């Protein structure tokens, strides 16, 4: 059994990020897209799905992080998934 998981995200055109689910395989993530792509909200942004592999037990930001994702005009953090393996 792999120590890798797949996080499925949906990102709207305005940058809003939703975590759709966490799966054991890439195929399970792809299957989930097929199940939800025609549901309310998702159907308006059909190209907004992304999935990424993560290793269990590994810190994504083990050395900390820079606050580069601060939008100077709005003073808010942009919602972008980070720490992807692929």
Secondary structure, 3 states (H helix, E strand, C coil): CCCEEEEEEEECCCCCEEEEEEECCHHHHHHHHHHHCCCCCHHHHCCCEEEEEEECCCCCCCCCCCCCCECCCCCCECCCCCCCCC
